[in-house]
Amino acid sequence: MTSSVVIVFHNEGWSTLMRTVHSVIKRTPRKYLAEIVMIDDFSNKGRLSFLTVLCMDKDRWIEQKPYASIVELHLGR
């Protein structure tokens, strides 16, 4: 059995996000961690898109559009 960790954030500080991601990676046994899903809730900080590179091989990046529904996000619209 594996799990997905979902981190939702909006204009969060860079160091706080990095501590969170590193904490998840360090504290979760690799065999149980399927993915880390980071959901950007329409932040306006430009450098947050760089997180995709830093999250190792277990990442997905979803940038929420204004007024987007869960179904639209899931379908990638």
mmCIF file of the N, C-alpha and C atoms, coordinates in Angstrom:
data_MODEL
# 
_entry.id   MODEL 
# 
loop_
_atom_site.group_PDB 
_atom_site.id 
_atom_site.type_symbol 
_atom_site.label_atom_id 
_atom_site.label_alt_id 
_atom_site.label_comp_id 
_atom_site.label_asym_id 
_atom_site.label_entity_id 
_atom_site.label_seq_id 
_atom_site.pdbx_PDB_ins_code 
_atom_site.Cartn_x 
_atom_site.Cartn_y 
_atom_site.Cartn_z 
_atom_site.occupancy 
_atom_site.B_iso_or_equiv 
_atom_site.pdbx_formal_charge 
_atom_site.auth_seq_id 
_atom_site.auth_comp_id 
_atom_site.auth_asym_id 
_atom_site.auth_atom_id 
_atom_site.pdbx_PDB_model_num 
ATOM 1   N N  . MET A 1 1  ? 0.844   -1.166 0.000   1.00 0.00 ? 1  MET A N  1 
ATOM 2   C CA . MET A 1 1  ? 0.000   0.000  0.000   1.00 0.00 ? 1  MET A CA 1 
ATOM 3   C C  . MET A 1 1  ? 0.897   1.239  0.000   1.00 0.00 ? 1  MET A C  1 
ATOM 4   N N  . THR A 1 2  ? 0.551   2.194  -0.857  1.00 0.00 ? 2  THR A N  1 
ATOM 5   C CA . THR A 1 2  ? 1.306   3.447  -0.919  1.00 0.00 ? 2  THR A CA 1 
ATOM 6   C C  . THR A 1 2  ? 0.365   4.612  -0.648  1.00 0.00 ? 2  THR A C  1 
ATOM 7   N N  . SER A 1 3  ? 0.966   5.766  -0.440  1.00 0.00 ? 3  SER A N  1 
ATOM 8   C CA . SER A 1 3  ? 0.147   6.956  -0.177  1.00 0.00 ? 3  SER A CA 1 
ATOM 9   C C  . SER A 1 3  ? 0.654   8.128  -0.997  1.00 0.00 ? 3  SER A C  1 
ATOM 10  N N  . SER A 1 4  ? -0.237  9.077  -1.180  1.00 0.00 ? 4  SER A N  1 
ATOM 11  C CA . SER A 1 4  ? 0.094   10.338 -1.836  1.00 0.00 ? 4  SER A CA 1 
ATOM 12  C C  . SER A 1 4  ? 0.012   11.424 -0.786  1.00 0.00 ? 4  SER A C  1 
ATOM 13  N N  . VAL A 1 5  ? 0.974   12.326 -0.801  1.00 0.00 ? 5  VAL A N  1 
ATOM 14  C CA . VAL A 1 5  ? 0.952   13.462 0.110   1.00 0.00 ? 5  VAL A CA 1 
ATOM 15  C C  . VAL A 1 5  ? 0.570   14.683 -0.717  1.00 0.00 ? 5  VAL A C  1 
ATOM 16  N N  . VAL A 1 6  ? -0.482  15.367 -0.304  1.00 0.00 ? 6  VAL A N  1 
ATOM 17  C CA . VAL A 1 6  ? -0.970  16.540 -1.013  1.00 0.00 ? 6  VAL A CA 1 
ATOM 18  C C  . VAL A 1 6  ? -0.652  17.775 -0.180  1.00 0.00 ? 6  VAL A C  1 
ATOM 19  N N  . ILE A 1 7  ? 0.067   18.716 -0.780  1.00 0.00 ? 7  ILE A N  1 
ATOM 20  C CA . ILE A 1 7  ? 0.435   19.968 -0.114  1.00 0.00 ? 7  ILE A CA 1 
ATOM 21  C C  . ILE A 1 7  ? -0.205  21.098 -0.901  1.00 0.00 ? 7  ILE A C  1 
ATOM 22  N N  . VAL A 1 8  ? -1.167  21.774 -0.279  1.00 0.00 ? 8  VAL A N  1 
ATOM 23  C CA . VAL A 1 8  ? -1.853  22.901 -0.909  1.00 0.00 ? 8  VAL A CA 1 
ATOM 24  C C  . VAL A 1 8  ? -1.296  24.175 -0.296  1.00 0.00 ? 8  VAL A C  1 
ATOM 25  N N  . PHE A 1 9  ? -0.964  25.149 -1.137  1.00 0.00 ? 9  PHE A N  1 
ATOM 26  C CA . PHE A 1 9  ? -0.385  26.389 -0.620  1.00 0.00 ? 9  PHE A CA 1 
ATOM 27  C C  . PHE A 1 9  ? -0.787  27.584 -1.473  1.00 0.00 ? 9  PHE A C  1 
ATOM 28  N N  . HIS A 1 10 ? -0.708  28.755 -0.847  1.00 0.00 ? 10 HIS A N  1 
ATOM 29  C CA . HIS A 1 10 ? -0.978  30.018 -1.528  1.00 0.00 ? 10 HIS A CA 1 
ATOM 30  C C  . HIS A 1 10 ? 0.022   31.047 -1.018  1.00 0.00 ? 10 HIS A C  1 
ATOM 31  N N  . ASN A 1 11 ? 0.893   31.514 -1.890  1.00 0.00 ? 11 ASN A N  1 
ATOM 32  C CA . ASN A 1 11 ? 1.912   32.520 -1.548  1.00 0.00 ? 11 ASN A CA 1 
ATOM 33  C C  . ASN A 1 11 ? 2.708   32.138 -0.302  1.00 0.00 ? 11 ASN A C  1 
ATOM 34  N N  . GLU A 1 12 ? 3.012   30.872 -0.183  1.00 0.00 ? 12 GLU A N  1 
ATOM 35  C CA . GLU A 1 12 ? 3.774   30.388 0.975   1.00 0.00 ? 12 GLU A CA 1 
ATOM 36  C C  . GLU A 1 12 ? 5.239   30.751 0.808   1.00 0.00 ? 12 GLU A C  1 
ATOM 37  N N  . GLY A 1 13 ? 5.913   30.948 1.913   1.00 0.00 ? 13 GLY A N  1 
ATOM 38  C CA . GLY A 1 13 ? 7.335   31.265 1.879   1.00 0.00 ? 13 GLY A CA 1 
ATOM 39  C C  . GLY A 1 13 ? 8.145   30.108 1.317   1.00 0.00 ? 13 GLY A C  1 
ATOM 40  N N  . TRP A 1 14 ? 9.162   30.438 0.541   1.00 0.00 ? 14 TRP A N  1 
ATOM 41  C CA . TRP A 1 14 ? 10.017  29.444 -0.107  1.00 0.00 ? 14 TRP A CA 1 
ATOM 42  C C  . TRP A 1 14 ? 10.604  28.461 0.898   1.00 0.00 ? 14 TRP A C  1 
ATOM 43  N N  . SER A 1 15 ? 11.179  28.974 1.971   1.00 0.00 ? 15 SER A N  1 
ATOM 44  C CA . SER A 1 15 ? 11.831  28.094 2.949   1.00 0.00 ? 15 SER A CA 1 
ATOM 45  C C  . SER A 1 15 ? 10.826  27.184 3.655   1.00 0.00 ? 15 SER A C  1 
ATOM 46  N N  . THR A 1 16 ? 9.641   27.668 3.889   1.00 0.00 ? 16 THR A N  1 
ATOM 47  C CA . THR A 1 16 ? 8.599   26.855 4.520   1.00 0.00 ? 16 THR A CA 1 
ATOM 48  C C  . THR A 1 16 ? 8.198   25.690 3.617   1.00 0.00 ? 16 THR A C  1 
ATOM 49  N N  . LEU A 1 17 ? 8.027   25.956 2.340   1.00 0.00 ? 17 LEU A N  1 
ATOM 50  C CA . LEU A 1 17 ? 7.683   24.886 1.396   1.00 0.00 ? 17 LEU A CA 1 
ATOM 51  C C  . LEU A 1 17 ? 8.803   23.857 1.302   1.00 0.00 ? 17 LEU A C  1 
ATOM 52  N N  . MET A 1 18 ? 10.026  24.321 1.262   1.00 0.00 ? 18 MET A N  1 
ATOM 53  C CA . MET A 1 18 ? 11.159  23.392 1.165   1.00 0.00 ? 18 MET A CA 1 
ATOM 54  C C  . MET A 1 18 ? 11.280  22.526 2.423   1.00 0.00 ? 18 MET A C  1 
ATOM 55  N N  . ARG A 1 19 ? 11.063  23.119 3.589   1.00 0.00 ? 19 ARG A N  1 
ATOM 56  C CA . ARG A 1 19 ? 11.096  22.332 4.833   1.00 0.00 ? 19 ARG A CA 1 
ATOM 57  C C  . ARG A 1 19 ? 10.013  21.271 4.827   1.00 0.00 ? 19 ARG A C  1 
ATOM 58  N N  . THR A 1 20 ? 8.842   21.633 4.345   1.00 0.00 ? 20 THR A N  1 
ATOM 59  C CA . THR A 1 20 ? 7.722   20.691 4.297   1.00 0.00 ? 20 THR A CA 1 
ATOM 60  C C  . THR A 1 20 ? 8.030   19.525 3.368   1.00 0.00 ? 20 THR A C  1 
ATOM 61  N N  . VAL A 1 21 ? 8.494   19.816 2.164   1.00 0.00 ? 21 VAL A N  1 
ATOM 62  C CA . VAL A 1 21 ? 8.805   18.767 1.188   1.00 0.00 ? 21 VAL A CA 1 
ATOM 63  C C  . VAL A 1 21 ? 9.914   17.861 1.715   1.00 0.00 ? 21 VAL A C  1 
ATOM 64  N N  . HIS A 1 22 ? 10.970  18.449 2.229   1.00 0.00 ? 22 HIS A N  1 
ATOM 65  C CA . HIS A 1 22 ? 12.077  17.646 2.746   1.00 0.00 ? 22 HIS A CA 1 
ATOM 66  C C  . HIS A 1 22 ? 11.652  16.806 3.949   1.00 0.00 ? 22 HIS A C  1 
ATOM 67  N N  . SER A 1 23 ? 10.786  17.341 4.776   1.00 0.00 ? 23 SER A N  1 
ATOM 68  C CA . SER A 1 23 ? 10.296  16.597 5.927   1.00 0.00 ? 23 SER A CA 1 
ATOM 69  C C  . SER A 1 23 ? 9.501   15.364 5.481   1.00 0.00 ? 23 SER A C  1 
ATOM 70  N N  . VAL A 1 24 ? 8.653   15.540 4.487   1.00 0.00 ? 24 VAL A N  1 
ATOM 71  C CA . VAL A 1 24 ? 7.869   14.413 3.964   1.00 0.00 ? 24 VAL A CA 1 
ATOM 72  C C  . VAL A 1 24 ? 8.799   13.346 3.400   1.00 0.00 ? 24 VAL A C  1 
ATOM 73  N N  . ILE A 1 25 ? 9.786   13.762 2.619   1.00 0.00 ? 25 ILE A N  1 
ATOM 74  C CA . ILE A 1 25 ? 10.704  12.808 1.998   1.00 0.00 ? 25 ILE A CA 1 
ATOM 75  C C  . ILE A 1 25 ? 11.536  12.074 3.051   1.00 0.00 ? 25 ILE A C  1 
ATOM 76  N N  . LYS A 1 26 ? 12.018  12.800 4.041   1.00 0.00 ? 26 LYS A N  1 
ATOM 77  C CA . LYS A 1 26 ? 12.871  12.189 5.068   1.00 0.00 ? 26 LYS A CA 1 
ATOM 78  C C  . LYS A 1 26 ? 12.103  11.264 6.010   1.00 0.00 ? 26 LYS A C  1 
ATOM 79  N N  . ARG A 1 27 ? 10.873  11.612 6.345   1.00 0.00 ? 27 ARG A N  1 
ATOM 80  C CA . ARG A 1 27 ? 10.133  10.876 7.372   1.00 0.00 ? 27 ARG A CA 1 
ATOM 81  C C  . ARG A 1 27 ? 9.240   9.759  6.836   1.00 0.00 ? 27 ARG A C  1 
ATOM 82  N N  . THR A 1 28 ? 9.059   9.701  5.532   1.00 0.00 ? 28 THR A N  1 
ATOM 83  C CA . THR A 1 28 ? 8.190   8.674  4.962   1.00 0.00 ? 28 THR A CA 1 
ATOM 84  C C  . THR A 1 28 ? 9.045   7.610  4.292   1.00 0.00 ? 28 THR A C  1 
ATOM 85  N N  . PRO A 1 29 ? 8.897   6.359  4.696   1.00 0.00 ? 29 PRO A N  1 
ATOM 86  C CA . PRO A 1 29 ? 9.647   5.295  4.013   1.00 0.00 ? 29 PRO A CA 1 
ATOM 87  C C  . PRO A 1 29 ? 9.327   5.289  2.517   1.00 0.00 ? 29 PRO A C  1 
ATOM 88  N N  . ARG A 1 30 ? 10.357  5.177  1.703   1.00 0.00 ? 30 ARG A N  1 
ATOM 89  C CA . ARG A 1 30 ? 10.218  5.292  0.251   1.00 0.00 ? 30 ARG A CA 1 
ATOM 90  C C  . ARG A 1 30 ? 9.184   4.316  -0.317  1.00 0.00 ? 30 ARG A C  1 
ATOM 91  N N  . LYS A 1 31 ? 9.091   3.136  0.255   1.00 0.00 ? 31 LYS A N  1 
ATOM 92  C CA . LYS A 1 31 ? 8.150   2.147  -0.285  1.00 0.00 ? 31 LYS A CA 1 
ATOM 93  C C  . LYS A 1 31 ? 6.686   2.546  -0.062  1.00 0.00 ? 31 LYS A C  1 
ATOM 94  N N  . TYR A 1 32 ? 6.429   3.462  0.856   1.00 0.00 ? 32 TYR A N  1 
ATOM 95  C CA . TYR A 1 32 ? 5.059   3.904  1.125   1.00 0.00 ? 32 TYR A CA 1 
ATOM 96  C C  . TYR A 1 32 ? 4.685   5.194  0.410   1.00 0.00 ? 32 TYR A C  1 
ATOM 97  N N  . LEU A 1 33 ? 5.653   5.918  -0.094  1.00 0.00 ? 33 LEU A N  1 
ATOM 98  C CA . LEU A 1 33 ? 5.384   7.220  -0.705  1.00 0.00 ? 33 LEU A CA 1 
ATOM 99  C C  . LEU A 1 33 ? 5.264   7.089  -2.220  1.00 0.00 ? 33 LEU A C  1 
ATOM 100 N N  . ALA A 1 34 ? 4.045   7.175  -2.719  1.00 0.00 ? 34 ALA A N  1 
ATOM 101 C CA . ALA A 1 34 ? 3.814   7.060  -4.161  1.00 0.00 ? 34 ALA A CA 1 
ATOM 102 C C  . ALA A 1 34 ? 4.132   8.374  -4.864  1.00 0.00 ? 34 ALA A C  1 
ATOM 103 N N  . GLU A 1 35 ? 3.735   9.489  -4.241  1.00 0.00 ? 35 GLU A N  1 
ATOM 104 C CA . GLU A 1 35 ? 3.935   10.780 -4.882  1.00 0.00 ? 35 GLU A CA 1 
ATOM 105 C C  . GLU A 1 35 ? 3.745   11.907 -3.883  1.00 0.00 ? 35 GLU A C  1 
ATOM 106 N N  . ILE A 1 36 ? 4.278   13.055 -4.257  1.00 0.00 ? 36 ILE A N  1 
ATOM 107 C CA . ILE A 1 36 ? 4.028   14.294 -3.532  1.00 0.00 ? 36 ILE A CA 1 
ATOM 108 C C  . ILE A 1 36 ? 3.338   15.209 -4.532  1.00 0.00 ? 36 ILE A C  1 
ATOM 109 N N  . VAL A 1 37 ? 2.105   15.576 -4.242  1.00 0.00 ? 37 VAL A N  1 
ATOM 110 C CA . VAL A 1 37 ? 1.337   16.442 -5.126  1.00 0.00 ? 37 VAL A CA 1 
ATOM 111 C C  . VAL A 1 37 ? 1.306   17.822 -4.486  1.00 0.00 ? 37 VAL A C  1 
ATOM 112 N N  . MET A 1 38 ? 1.845   18.803 -5.189  1.00 0.00 ? 38 MET A N  1 
ATOM 113 C CA . MET A 1 38 ? 1.851   20.173 -4.684  1.00 0.00 ? 38 MET A CA 1 
ATOM 114 C C  . MET A 1 38 ? 0.838   20.973 -5.484  1.00 0.00 ? 38 MET A C  1 
ATOM 115 N N  . ILE A 1 39 ? -0.131  21.545 -4.788  1.00 0.00 ? 39 ILE A N  1 
ATOM 116 C CA . ILE A 1 39 ? -1.177  22.314 -5.450  1.00 0.00 ? 39 ILE A CA 1 
ATOM 117 C C  . ILE A 1 39 ? -1.003  23.780 -5.098  1.00 0.00 ? 39 ILE A C  1 
ATOM 118 N N  . ASP A 1 40 ? -0.688  24.561 -6.112  1.00 0.00 ? 40 ASP A N  1 
ATOM 119 C CA . ASP A 1 40 ? -0.521  26.000 -5.963  1.00 0.00 ? 40 ASP A CA 1 
ATOM 120 C C  . ASP A 1 40 ? -1.895  26.632 -6.122  1.00 0.00 ? 40 ASP A C  1 
ATOM 121 N N  . ASP A 1 41 ? -2.419  27.173 -5.054  1.00 0.00 ? 41 ASP A N  1 
ATOM 122 C CA . ASP A 1 41 ? -3.754  27.762 -5.060  1.00 0.00 ? 41 ASP A CA 1 
ATOM 123 C C  . ASP A 1 41 ? -3.687  29.205 -5.563  1.00 0.00 ? 41 ASP A C  1 
ATOM 124 N N  . PHE A 1 42 ? -3.262  29.363 -6.818  1.00 0.00 ? 42 PHE A N  1 
ATOM 125 C CA . PHE A 1 42 ? -3.221  30.641 -7.533  1.00 0.00 ? 42 PHE A CA 1 
ATOM 126 C C  . PHE A 1 42 ? -2.298  31.655 -6.856  1.00 0.00 ? 42 PHE A C  1 
ATOM 127 N N  . SER A 1 43 ? -1.088  31.226 -6.521  1.00 0.00 ? 43 SER A N  1 
ATOM 128 C CA . SER A 1 43 ? -0.086  32.134 -5.951  1.00 0.00 ? 43 SER A CA 1 
ATOM 129 C C  . SER A 1 43 ? 0.369   33.131 -7.006  1.00 0.00 ? 43 SER A C  1 
ATOM 130 N N  . ASN A 1 44 ? 0.886   34.252 -6.544  1.00 0.00 ? 44 ASN A N  1 
ATOM 131 C CA . ASN A 1 44 ? 1.428   35.241 -7.481  1.00 0.00 ? 44 ASN A CA 1 
ATOM 132 C C  . ASN A 1 44 ? 2.931   35.436 -7.283  1.00 0.00 ? 44 ASN A C  1 
ATOM 133 N N  . LYS A 1 45 ? 3.591   34.461 -6.660  1.00 0.00 ? 45 LYS A N  1 
ATOM 134 C CA . LYS A 1 45 ? 5.043   34.506 -6.495  1.00 0.00 ? 45 LYS A CA 1 
ATOM 135 C C  . LYS A 1 45 ? 5.664   33.705 -7.640  1.00 0.00 ? 45 LYS A C  1 
ATOM 136 N N  . GLY A 1 46 ? 6.446   34.349 -8.474  1.00 0.00 ? 46 GLY A N  1 
ATOM 137 C CA . GLY A 1 46 ? 6.981   33.733 -9.681  1.00 0.00 ? 46 GLY A CA 1 
ATOM 138 C C  . GLY A 1 46 ? 7.913   32.571 -9.462  1.00 0.00 ? 46 GLY A C  1 
ATOM 139 N N  . ARG A 1 47 ? 8.722   32.581 -8.424  1.00 0.00 ? 47 ARG A N  1 
ATOM 140 C CA . ARG A 1 47 ? 9.745   31.546 -8.295  1.00 0.00 ? 47 ARG A CA 1 
ATOM 141 C C  . ARG A 1 47 ? 9.212   30.206 -7.794  1.00 0.00 ? 47 ARG A C  1 
ATOM 142 N N  . LEU A 1 48 ? 7.941   30.114 -7.441  1.00 0.00 ? 48 LEU A N  1 
ATOM 143 C CA . LEU A 1 48 ? 7.396   28.862 -6.938  1.00 0.00 ? 48 LEU A CA 1 
ATOM 144 C C  . LEU A 1 48 ? 7.367   27.770 -7.999  1.00 0.00 ? 48 LEU A C  1 
ATOM 145 N N  . SER A 1 49 ? 7.327   28.120 -9.267  1.00 0.00 ? 49 SER A N  1 
ATOM 146 C CA . SER A 1 49 ? 7.303   27.098 -10.310 1.00 0.00 ? 49 SER A CA 1 
ATOM 147 C C  . SER A 1 49 ? 8.604   26.299 -10.347 1.00 0.00 ? 49 SER A C  1 
ATOM 148 N N  . PHE A 1 50 ? 9.663   26.803 -9.735  1.00 0.00 ? 50 PHE A N  1 
ATOM 149 C CA . PHE A 1 50 ? 10.945  26.108 -9.677  1.00 0.00 ? 50 PHE A CA 1 
ATOM 150 C C  . PHE A 1 50 ? 10.874  24.872 -8.788  1.00 0.00 ? 50 PHE A C  1 
ATOM 151 N N  . LEU A 1 51 ? 9.859   24.764 -7.958  1.00 0.00 ? 51 LEU A N  1 
ATOM 152 C CA . LEU A 1 51 ? 9.717   23.621 -7.061  1.00 0.00 ? 51 LEU A CA 1 
ATOM 153 C C  . LEU A 1 51 ? 9.642   22.292 -7.800  1.00 0.00 ? 51 LEU A C  1 
ATOM 154 N N  . THR A 1 52 ? 9.116   22.306 -9.003  1.00 0.00 ? 52 THR A N  1 
ATOM 155 C CA . THR A 1 52 ? 8.986   21.076 -9.766  1.00 0.00 ? 52 THR A CA 1 
ATOM 156 C C  . THR A 1 52 ? 10.329  20.370 -9.903  1.00 0.00 ? 52 THR A C  1 
ATOM 157 N N  . VAL A 1 53 ? 11.386  21.107 -10.093 1.00 0.00 ? 53 VAL A N  1 
ATOM 158 C CA . VAL A 1 53 ? 12.718  20.541 -10.267 1.00 0.00 ? 53 VAL A CA 1 
ATOM 159 C C  . VAL A 1 53 ? 13.251  19.968 -8.958  1.00 0.00 ? 53 VAL A C  1 
ATOM 160 N N  . LEU A 1 54 ? 12.896  20.580 -7.835  1.00 0.00 ? 54 LEU A N  1 
ATOM 161 C CA . LEU A 1 54 ? 13.464  20.199 -6.559  1.00 0.00 ? 54 LEU A CA 1 
ATOM 162 C C  . LEU A 1 54 ? 12.777  19.036 -5.859  1.00 0.00 ? 54 LEU A C  1 
ATOM 163 N N  . CYS A 1 55 ? 11.628  18.615 -6.341  1.00 0.00 ? 55 CYS A N  1 
ATOM 164 C CA . CYS A 1 55 ? 10.851  17.589 -5.645  1.00 0.00 ? 55 CYS A CA 1 
ATOM 165 C C  . CYS A 1 55 ? 11.229  16.173 -6.045  1.00 0.00 ? 55 CYS A C  1 
ATOM 166 N N  . MET A 1 56 ? 12.407  15.981 -6.550  1.00 0.00 ? 56 MET A N  1 
ATOM 167 C CA . MET A 1 56 ? 12.910  14.668 -6.952  1.00 0.00 ? 56 MET A CA 1 
ATOM 168 C C  . MET A 1 56 ? 12.044  14.102 -8.070  1.00 0.00 ? 56 MET A C  1 
ATOM 169 N N  . ASP A 1 57 ? 11.903  12.792 -8.115  1.00 0.00 ? 57 ASP A N  1 
ATOM 170 C CA . ASP A 1 57 ? 11.138  12.178 -9.196  1.00 0.00 ? 57 ASP A CA 1 
ATOM 171 C C  . ASP A 1 57 ? 9.684   11.940 -8.822  1.00 0.00 ? 57 ASP A C  1 
ATOM 172 N N  . LYS A 1 58 ? 9.276   12.313 -7.627  1.00 0.00 ? 58 LYS A N  1 
ATOM 173 C CA . LYS A 1 58 ? 7.902   12.073 -7.178  1.00 0.00 ? 58 LYS A CA 1 
ATOM 174 C C  . LYS A 1 58 ? 7.173   13.404 -7.067  1.00 0.00 ? 58 LYS A C  1 
ATOM 175 N N  . ASP A 1 59 ? 6.730   13.925 -8.183  1.00 0.00 ? 59 ASP A N  1 
ATOM 176 C CA . ASP A 1 59 ? 6.043   15.208 -8.104  1.00 0.00 ? 59 ASP A CA 1 
ATOM 177 C C  . ASP A 1 59 ? 5.061   15.394 -9.249  1.00 0.00 ? 59 ASP A C  1 
ATOM 178 N N  . ARG A 1 60 ? 4.093   16.191 -8.974  1.00 0.00 ? 60 ARG A N  1 
ATOM 179 C CA . ARG A 1 60 ? 3.173   16.718 -9.975  1.00 0.00 ? 60 ARG A CA 1 
ATOM 180 C C  . ARG A 1 60 ? 2.951   18.163 -9.596  1.00 0.00 ? 60 ARG A C  1 
ATOM 181 N N  . TRP A 1 61 ? 2.825   19.011 -10.554 1.00 0.00 ? 61 TRP A N  1 
ATOM 182 C CA . TRP A 1 61 ? 2.621   20.431 -10.275 1.00 0.00 ? 61 TRP A CA 1 
ATOM 183 C C  . TRP A 1 61 ? 1.291   20.841 -10.869 1.00 0.00 ? 61 TRP A C  1 
ATOM 184 N N  . ILE A 1 62 ? 0.386   21.337 -10.019 1.00 0.00 ? 62 ILE A N  1 
ATOM 185 C CA . ILE A 1 62 ? -0.920  21.799 -10.485 1.00 0.00 ? 62 ILE A CA 1 
ATOM 186 C C  . ILE A 1 62 ? -1.018  23.266 -10.127 1.00 0.00 ? 62 ILE A C  1 
ATOM 187 N N  . GLU A 1 63 ? -1.154  24.091 -11.133 1.00 0.00 ? 63 GLU A N  1 
ATOM 188 C CA . GLU A 1 63 ? -1.325  25.512 -10.875 1.00 0.00 ? 63 GLU A CA 1 
ATOM 189 C C  . GLU A 1 63 ? -2.799  25.820 -11.063 1.00 0.00 ? 63 GLU A C  1 
ATOM 190 N N  . GLN A 1 64 ? -3.467  26.174 -9.993  1.00 0.00 ? 64 GLN A N  1 
ATOM 191 C CA . GLN A 1 64 ? -4.908  26.366 -10.049 1.00 0.00 ? 64 GLN A CA 1 
ATOM 192 C C  . GLN A 1 64 ? -5.244  27.661 -10.753 1.00 0.00 ? 64 GLN A C  1 
ATOM 193 N N  . LYS A 1 65 ? -6.200  27.562 -11.640 1.00 0.00 ? 65 LYS A N  1 
ATOM 194 C CA . LYS A 1 65 ? -6.689  28.736 -12.355 1.00 0.00 ? 65 LYS A CA 1 
ATOM 195 C C  . LYS A 1 65 ? -7.807  29.361 -11.522 1.00 0.00 ? 65 LYS A C  1 
ATOM 196 N N  . PRO A 1 66 ? -8.036  30.656 -11.675 1.00 0.00 ? 66 PRO A N  1 
ATOM 197 C CA . PRO A 1 66 ? -9.133  31.266 -10.914 1.00 0.00 ? 66 PRO A CA 1 
ATOM 198 C C  . PRO A 1 66 ? -10.471 30.587 -11.230 1.00 0.00 ? 66 PRO A C  1 
ATOM 199 N N  . TYR A 1 67 ? -11.210 30.290 -10.208 1.00 0.00 ? 67 TYR A N  1 
ATOM 200 C CA . TYR A 1 67 ? -12.542 29.706 -10.332 1.00 0.00 ? 67 TYR A CA 1 
ATOM 201 C C  . TYR A 1 67 ? -12.540 28.340 -11.020 1.00 0.00 ? 67 TYR A C  1 
ATOM 202 N N  . ALA A 1 68 ? -11.455 27.617 -10.946 1.00 0.00 ? 68 ALA A N  1 
ATOM 203 C CA . ALA A 1 68 ? -11.404 26.282 -11.542 1.00 0.00 ? 68 ALA A CA 1 
ATOM 204 C C  . ALA A 1 68 ? -12.023 25.287 -10.573 1.00 0.00 ? 68 ALA A C  1 
ATOM 205 N N  . SER A 1 69 ? -12.737 24.335 -11.114 1.00 0.00 ? 69 SER A N  1 
ATOM 206 C CA . SER A 1 69 ? -13.330 23.313 -10.268 1.00 0.00 ? 69 SER A CA 1 
ATOM 207 C C  . SER A 1 69 ? -12.367 22.132 -10.150 1.00 0.00 ? 69 SER A C  1 
ATOM 208 N N  . ILE A 1 70 ? -12.634 21.260 -9.205  1.00 0.00 ? 70 ILE A N  1 
ATOM 209 C CA . ILE A 1 70 ? -11.809 20.077 -9.015  1.00 0.00 ? 70 ILE A CA 1 
ATOM 210 C C  . ILE A 1 70 ? -11.808 19.222 -10.284 1.00 0.00 ? 70 ILE A C  1 
ATOM 211 N N  . VAL A 1 71 ? -12.948 19.092 -10.942 1.00 0.00 ? 71 VAL A N  1 
ATOM 212 C CA . VAL A 1 71 ? -13.039 18.291 -12.155 1.00 0.00 ? 71 VAL A CA 1 
ATOM 213 C C  . VAL A 1 71 ? -12.154 18.873 -13.244 1.00 0.00 ? 71 VAL A C  1 
ATOM 214 N N  . GLU A 1 72 ? -12.170 20.195 -13.417 1.00 0.00 ? 72 GLU A N  1 
ATOM 215 C CA . GLU A 1 72 ? -11.333 20.837 -14.428 1.00 0.00 ? 72 GLU A CA 1 
ATOM 216 C C  . GLU A 1 72 ? -9.855  20.600 -14.141 1.00 0.00 ? 72 GLU A C  1 
ATOM 217 N N  . LEU A 1 73 ? -9.460  20.685 -12.866 1.00 0.00 ? 73 LEU A N  1 
ATOM 218 C CA . LEU A 1 73 ? -8.065  20.454 -12.512 1.00 0.00 ? 73 LEU A CA 1 
ATOM 219 C C  . LEU A 1 73 ? -7.663  19.018 -12.795 1.00 0.00 ? 73 LEU A C  1 
ATOM 220 N N  . HIS A 1 74 ? -8.553  18.085 -12.474 1.00 0.00 ? 74 HIS A N  1 
ATOM 221 C CA . HIS A 1 74 ? -8.263  16.665 -12.691 1.00 0.00 ? 74 HIS A CA 1 
ATOM 222 C C  . HIS A 1 74 ? -8.108  16.365 -14.178 1.00 0.00 ? 74 HIS A C  1 
ATOM 223 N N  . LEU A 1 75 ? -8.922  17.001 -14.995 1.00 0.00 ? 75 LEU A N  1 
ATOM 224 C CA . LEU A 1 75 ? -8.876  16.764 -16.441 1.00 0.00 ? 75 LEU A CA 1 
ATOM 225 C C  . LEU A 1 75 ? -7.777  17.569 -17.124 1.00 0.00 ? 75 LEU A C  1 
ATOM 226 N N  . GLY A 1 76 ? -7.104  18.448 -16.381 1.00 0.00 ? 76 GLY A N  1 
ATOM 227 C CA . GLY A 1 76 ? -6.008  19.217 -16.945 1.00 0.00 ? 76 GLY A CA 1 
ATOM 228 C C  . GLY A 1 76 ? -6.447  20.357 -17.840 1.00 0.00 ? 76 GLY A C  1 
ATOM 229 N N  . ARG A 1 77 ? -7.611  20.886 -17.612 1.00 0.00 ? 77 ARG A N  1 
ATOM 230 C CA . ARG A 1 77 ? -8.117  21.990 -18.445 1.00 0.00 ? 77 ARG A CA 1 
ATOM 231 C C  . ARG A 1 77 ? -7.574  23.306 -17.973 1.00 0.00 ? 77 ARG A C  1 
# 
